[in-house]
Each structure stands twice: as C-alpha cells, then as structure tokens.
C-alpha cells in the first residue's frame, strides 16, 4: 500500500532579523495548497523552518551581546508566531540547529568525502556577506551584489569543494525529461542556460566561520551555510546516509519546493546535484515565485522597506491579507505592494462584492425562511452551473495558479450579485413568498459552494460562512442567523496610521 504523503516545503528563513510579508508570501502559498489537498482527503506534509548558521548570525549576535543560539531561538520563535497569526497550519518546523539535522549534515559531508564528490582545496572569489554566497564578476551589478546592491568582497581561504561540474550533463538530462521540474516554465530557461554555460565546482566549507556545523573529520572547517540549509528538506523527514528514519519513505521525494526567484539557482542546480551525488531521488518540482516590491524595490530586511504583516492583519484581518496577496498578483510574477491597492481590493472585492452579498442574503434568509435552511440543493440551475466550475478551480489551485482560482470564484460572487439585482427578492417578499423561498434556497446553496472554494485562501471567513449557512448540520430546520458584516467597509477617515514600510 502506498502511504506517500504529498510533501510541500518552504525555504528555510534566515534569522538575521524579524520576519516580514516577503517571507509570509511563500509560506501562505504552501498553506493554501496544503489546505486544498487536505480538503480532498490527500495526506499532506508541510514543512517550514529557519536557517540559523553562518557569519551573519555570528556577527549580529556579537553586536547584540548574546550567544548565537540565543539570538536564533528568539527570531525562530518570531517566525512561528507570525505563522500562527497568519493561520498557517504547518506539520513540521525544522531548525538547522536541531541536533538531528546537524548530524545528518555531518553524515552527508563524510559520505561525499568518501565518494570523492567533496574534496579539499583553496578558493578565492567575490563574496556577498548578506547572501552568504559567491558571485562571478559577470553576475554583479557594477561591483555590487545583484540581490542586495551592496559591495562584494574578495575572499581567499582553504575550503572543501563539491564537484558540481560532475553533474552538468545529468542535470540537463533531468530538466529535459521532467519539464515541470523547473517551474514556472518561463523561469526555467534561465537555469538551463546557466547549466549549459558550464558548471564550476563550488566551495562548501569555511575556516573563518565558527557558527556552523563542524566537518566531522576536519573540525577546523564548518559546513557552508547554503549546503547545510538545503539538506533540511531531506533531514527534516529523517534522512541520514548512516540510516534513514521510516518517515523519509513516507514523504520523499518532495512534491514541490516553493522558493523565491532569488534562490532558484540554489534549488534548481546545487540541490539536485547534491541529491544525485547521494543517490537520492530528486524532488518533483521546484517552483520559484516573484518578489513583492515596495516602490519598485524588492521588499527586504536589509533595505528596510518591508511590510509588517502583523500590522495589516491588525487593521484588516488575516483573511483580507491572504486574499490580497494571491488576487492582486499572479503567483510566480513580481508585484508592487501598495496600501492604496490593498484598501481598494478590501472595499470593492471583500466588503462590497462578498460581504454585502452574504449579509443581504443571510438577513433575508433569517427573515423569510421560517427558521429553516435547505438540506438539499434541489433543482437549481444556478447551483448546477456554479458546481460545474469546481474542477477548474481545483486544477488552478493545484497548478499554483492562485489568482486564476480567485478570479473564477469572484465570477461566481458577481454572478450571484447580478442575480439578486435581477430577481429583486425584496419585491418577491411582497408578491410571491413561495418563489422567494425557492430563490433563497438556491442562494444559500451557492454561498455554501463559494465558502468551500474560499476555504484554502480564507479559512476564517469560510468557517464563519459555513457556520451561518448551517454546513455540517444534518437536518432542515437550522435557523438562519442575522450576521454582522464579514468585512466592514474601511472608510478613508479610518485609514490606519501605523502600517509602515520599515
């Protein structure tokens, strides 16, 4: 019997500072996909976590006057708290300081030393301390890091190398045989071209960084932070070349690694090459989404232009944020975050389209249905029409086309709003009460359908709708409730003053 779980991962988030909306975006996407699959009774495992080693953490902890582990404990807890605030339901949270992960990293390093895939040498290159990554001169913007815009420094030291060059042909063959491995496809060619241009062996250890996983056979070296962090996807499931946990077979290979586009190369080139060297199956998909920008610049802690998700949630509610980030921008592409755009979406889509529709219909149901909500949909043309959209919406979610799914759902919301305006139930109440009851029965079932579609994106809203619509109750006679607005309209004079981009 196949017990393989659908395994979804986020990248590990670096604990050099507190989390922001840019981090939340990836994890929210993973949560939407996981919730959708669970609703179809598909066993899911969602792993997220924090990346806690490296020179940056060493430096920050020293500046703060605390031990590196104490600093990591605090910021890692901040990430878990934000996931709780955003109603993200993960299954496992891994930290690279976890003893089992560190033991797995050491065992992998020793195995690859024995096979010759890792060897000792010396290195000189251009290094960005913010990325903790080396760059060729051709990759720089002027003399600056292409991601952080900061000057790089020339570094020279003894180091262990990983034979990335050995896996050039195997990677190209895998890309060709598995066209969805690098996703979305419009980003794939960049990776393919990079590999075709020729791969060089890469440095995978440091002698000048104490805060890291020591190389077991040569403790003067610590494992390079990226090599260490990438292994989390396997070690988090119990992988260790000296003996795997049974959990590893239940989850591996990963079904989708969700990452930001700035780390696509690490996940699309270095990580699969590491797995090839270990003889471990490659993940099925690496999906690189775009950035949220503010005034055209990538949202980042180092630039100080990030949006605090907690501030948005405090003013508008968590589901409004979850809705906005996936409706405003096609997942995979870049998008510019604007509070003006957020307010427009909130008032137009949530307060007016959905919230007003739901309040009007539920208040009429409470008044005119004699305290009875329908148990069965009956012969409803509009319900049959909307029900036929379900497979399309599900395909969109499973293909990570979140904005397409929400666009279709809002077509349903608009369809119901137009139908209410055309049928004028407030007039039917005076002229044809029985027809009004049938109409309200139709609308109740259509709203139940929409609530089900919304559940992965807006779980709190869907839960409130389900409760008020009598979902899960077994008999006619559930009393309709008069309901407060799902999304109270935000008036201009009530604009929050404390949502800042720093």
N, C-alpha and C positions, 0 to 999 in steps of 0.2 A: 504493500500500500504506500502510495506517495504522500508523505506528510510535509512536503516542501512548503514553507511559508513564502509569501510574497515579500521580499526583503527590500525596503526603501531606506536610503541613507541621506543625511545631510552632510556637508563638510563639517569638520571639527572647527569650532570658532576659537580664534586666538584670544587669549585672556590678557592682552595688553591694555584693555580698557573696557568700560561697560558696554553692553550690547545696545544696538540701535535697530532702526527699521530695516536697514540693509541686511542684517543677519536674520531678522524675523521673516523676511520675504521668502527665503529658501525653506525655512522650517514650516511656515504656513502652507507652502505648496505641498510639502511632504505630508502634512496633516490632512489637507483636502483630499489628496489621492488615497491616503490610508483610510480615512473615514468612508470614502466612497466604496472602496473594496470591501471593507468590513460590513457595509450595508448589504452587500451581495453574498455575505457569509464566506468570503475568501479569507483564509488565515493570513494575517499581515504581521510583519515585524518592522517597526520604525525605529531606527537608531539615530541618535544625535549625540553631541558631546562637545568637549572642549580640548583644545590643543595647548599644552602648558609648558613646553620646554623651549630652550633657545636663549640666545644672547639678549633679545629684547626683554624677556621676562626677568632675566638676571639683572639687567640694568634698572628696570622700573622698580623692582623690589628693593634694590640698593638705595635708589633715590627716595623711596617711601620709608626706608628704615625698617623693613620687615623681611622675614625669610621668604625665598621664592615660593615655597609651598604654601605659606600662609596667604600670600598675595593671590595665588592660583585658587585657593579654597574660596576666597571671597568673591572673585569675579565669576568663577564657575557657578557659584550659588546664584549670582545675579542673572545668569543665563537661564537657569532652571526656574527662577522666579518669573522672568519675562515669559517663558513658555507657558507657565501657569496662568499669567494674566491674559495671554492671547488664546487660552483654551486649546492648547496644543497637547494632544494625547500621544506621547511617545511611549515606546515599550522598553527602551534601554538607553541610558545616558552613560557614555564612556568618557573617561578622562585619561589622557596619555600618562598621567602619574599613577594610574591604577597598577598595582603590582603584577596582575596577570598580563596586562598589556606590555609592561616593560619586560617581563620575562619572555613574552612572545617575540618582541623586537630583538632581544639579545639572541634568541634561538635562531631566528631568521638570518641575522647577520652572520652567525657562526656557520650556518648551513651554506650560505652563499660564499663564504670564505673557502670552505672545503671544496665546493664545486668550481671555484675559480671565477665565479661571476662577480666577486668583490676582491680587489687586490690593493696593495699598499703602494702609494706613490707620493708625489708632491704636486701642489696646484697653485697657480697664480691666475686671478681673474677679477672681474669687476662685480662688486657685491653691493646689494641694497640691504641695509640692515633692517628696514621696515618690512620688506618681503621675506627676509632671510633667504634670498635667492641670488644666484649668479646670472649675469646677462652678457651676451656678446655685444660688442660695440655697435653692431648693426641694429640691435634691438632698442638702443637708447634713444631718448628724445633730447637731442643735444648731448649733454653729458649727464643727463638725469634719468632716473628710473622711469620706465614707461607707465608704471601704475601710480606711483606716489609723487612723481615730479621732483624728487629730491636727488641731490648729487650722489653718485655711487662712489665706492672707494675700492682701490686696488688691494687685494688681499693675497698673501702668499703663505702657505703652510703645508706641512706634511698632512696627507689625507688618504683615506681609503676611497677607491673609485668603484662604482658599479658599472659593469660592461653594458651600458645602454646600447652602444653601437652594434653589439652582437644580435640585437633583436629587431633591427630595422626591417629586414625582409619579412619576418614573422608578423610584425605589426601591420605592415602594408597588406599582407595576405588576409589578416583578420578583418581589417577595415573593408576589404573588397568582398569578403564572404558574408559579412554581417553589416549591411549598410545602415542599420539603425543603431549600431553601437555608439557612433559619434552623432549626437543629436543636440539641437535640431540640425537638419541636414545642411542648412545654409551656413552653419559654422564649421562643418566637418572638413571642407576643403582646406581651410587654413591649417588644420592639424596634419592632414595628408601631405600637403606641400612641405610643411616643416620636416616631416619624417623623410620625405623624398630628397630633401636638400642635404641629407646626411646627418646621422646622429653621432654625437660625441659621448664618450664615457663621462659620467658625472660624479662629482665629489659627494660622498655620503657620510663623512665624519668630520669632527672638529677637534682640535687640540687646545683651542683658546676659549672654549665654552664649557664651563663646569656643570651648568644646569641642563643636564640631558641624560639620556640613557647611556651608561658606560658600555663600551665594547668589552665583552666578557674576557676575551683573550688578550686585550691590549687596553687596559683601563685609562691610559693617557688620552685616549680618544673617546668622545661621546658621539652618539649617532646623530647625524644631521636631522634637524627638526622635521623637514618635509618627509624624509624616508621613514622616520619614526611615526609621523602622523598618518601617512597613507595606509599603514598597516592596520589602523584601527578597524577598518571595515571587516577585516578577517578576524583579528584578535578579539573584537567585541562579540563575535559569535563562537569564540572558543578555539580559534585556530592557533596551533603551535606545532612546528615541524617535529618536535620531540614527542608529540601525541595530542591529537585533537579531542576537544570535548564533543560528545554526541550532538550538541546543539549546532555544531558547524554544518553538518549534513542536512539539518532541518531548514537551513536558511540559504546556504551557498549553492549556486552563485547569486550575488546580489542582482535584483531585477532592475533597479535604477539607482544610480548615484546622481543626486541633484547637487549642482555646484554653480558658482558664479563664473562668468566667462573668463575672468582674470586668472582662474586656476584650472582652466580647461586642459592646458597642456600637461600639467602635472597628472591629471586624472586620465587623460586620453593617450598619453605616451609613457610617462615614467611608471605609473601604477600598473598598467597591463604588462609592461616589460618585466617588472618585479614578479608578477604572478607567473609569467611564462618561465622565468628563471626558477621559480619554486615548484613548477609543475602543477599549479592550481588553476582551476577553470576561471576564465575571465568573466567579469560582470556582463550582463546582457545589454546594458545601456548606460552611457554617461551623458547626462543632459545639462548643457550649460546655458543658463538664463542670463539676461542682461542686467544692467545696473539701474538702480534708482538714482537719479541725479537731482541736484538742487541748483537751480540756475545754470544748468549745463555741466556742472562738475559732479564727478562720482561722489556719492554720499559715503563719507568715511570718517573714522575717528581722528585720523591724523590730520585731516583738513578742517576738522571742527565744524562741518556743515551738515551734521546728521539730524534726522528727525527722531525724537524720543517717542517710541510707540506708546509708552505709558501715558504721555500727555494727551495724545489723540484719543486713546481709549477712555481716559477720564472725562473728556468733554463729549465724545460722540458715542461711546460704547464700542466693545470689541468687534461686534459683527459688522459695524459700519466700516471699520478699518479693513477687516478681512474681505469685505465686498469690494471696496475701492481698489485695493492693490491688484486684484485679479480682473476687475471690469475695465479699469482705466487704460491698462496697457496689455498688449498681447504677451503672454508669458514666453520668455525667450528673448524679447527685444528690450531695449532701453526705454525708460520713461522718466519724465521730469516730475518730481513731487511738488505740488502746489496746494496750499491750504485753500485757496480760492476754488481750485478744481474740486478739491475734496468736498467743500461746502455745497458746490453746485450738484455734485453727484448725490450727496446726502439728501438735499432738499427735493431734487427732481425725482430721483430713482427710488429712494427709500421712504422719505416722508410722504411724497405725493403719490407716486405710482403704486407702490406696495402697501405702505402704511395706511393711506387713505382708503384704498380698495378694501383692505382687510377690516378696518374699523366700520366702514359703511355696511358691508355685507354681514358681519357678525352682529352688529347692533340691530339690523333688520331681522336677522335670524332669531335673536333673543326676543324681539317684539312680536314676530308673526308666525313662528313655528310651534307654538303651543308647547314650548319646552321639550321639543323632540328634534334631535339631529338625525339625519338619514344614516341607516346602517349599510345600505347598498346603493351603488350609483344609479341603478335604474337605466332606462333607455335615454341616455343623454348624448346628443350629438356632439356638443362642445367637449364633454368629458372624453368621448372616444377620440376626438381629434387631438386633444392635448396628450392623451395617453400614448398615441402613436409616435409622439416626439421623444419618448423616454429612451429608446435605443440610441438615437442620435446624441442626446445629451450625455449618456453614459460613455459612448465612444469618444466624445470630446474630452471628458474628464480623464479617461484612461490614456489618451494621447497627449495629455498635459496642455490641451487647448482650452484653458480655463475661461478665457474671455469669450470664446465661442459658446461654451456651455451657458454662461451667464447671459449672453446676448439672446440665446434661444429661450431661456427661462423668462427673460423680460419681454420677449414677444408674447409669451403666454399671459404675463401680467397685463400687458397692453390690450391683448385680445379680450380679457375679462373686463377691463375698464370700459372698452368700447361697447361691449355687450350690455353692461349695466346702463350706460348712457342711452343705448338704443331701446332697451326694454322698459326703462323707466319704472323700476319696481315700486317706487313711492306712489306712482299713479295706479299700478296694479293693486296696491293695497286697498284702494278705494273702489275699483271697478271689477276686479277679478281675483279675490283672495286665494282661490284654489290654484290658479295659474301662477300666482306669486309664490306659493309654497313649492311647487314643482321647480320654479326658477331658482329659488333659494337652495333647494336640494342640489341642483346642478352646481351652483356656485360653491357650496360647501365642499363637494367632492373635488372640484377643480382646485380649490385652495388647499385641500389635503395633498393633492398631487404636487402642487408647487412647493409646499412646505417640504415634502420628501426630496424634491430636486435640490432645494436650498440647503439641506442638512449638512453636506460636507463643507460648504462655504460658510454658512451662518448657523452653526448648531444651536446657539441660544435662541435665536429668532425662530428657527424651525421647531424647537421644543415648545416655545410659547404658543406658536400657531397650532401645533398638534394638540396640546392640552386644551386649548379653547375650541378646537374643532372636534374634540371627542375621539381623537385617534387612539386606538388601543382599548377602547371600551367596547363591550360585547353586545350591547343591545340598543335598539332605538329607545329614545327617552332621555338620552344625555342632555341636560339643559344647556342651551347656548348661553354664553356669557357676554354681557356688555364688557367691552375691553378698552383699556387705555391705549393710546397710540403706540404702535410698535416703535416708531421713530418720530418723536416730536419734532416739528419743524424748527430749524435753527434760524432765528431772526438775526438780521445784521447787527442789531444793537447788542446781541448776546454773543458776539464773536469772542472766542477765548483769547485771553491775552498772554497765556503762558506756554503756547506751543511755539517753540523756537527751533532754529536750525543749528543749535550748538548746545 
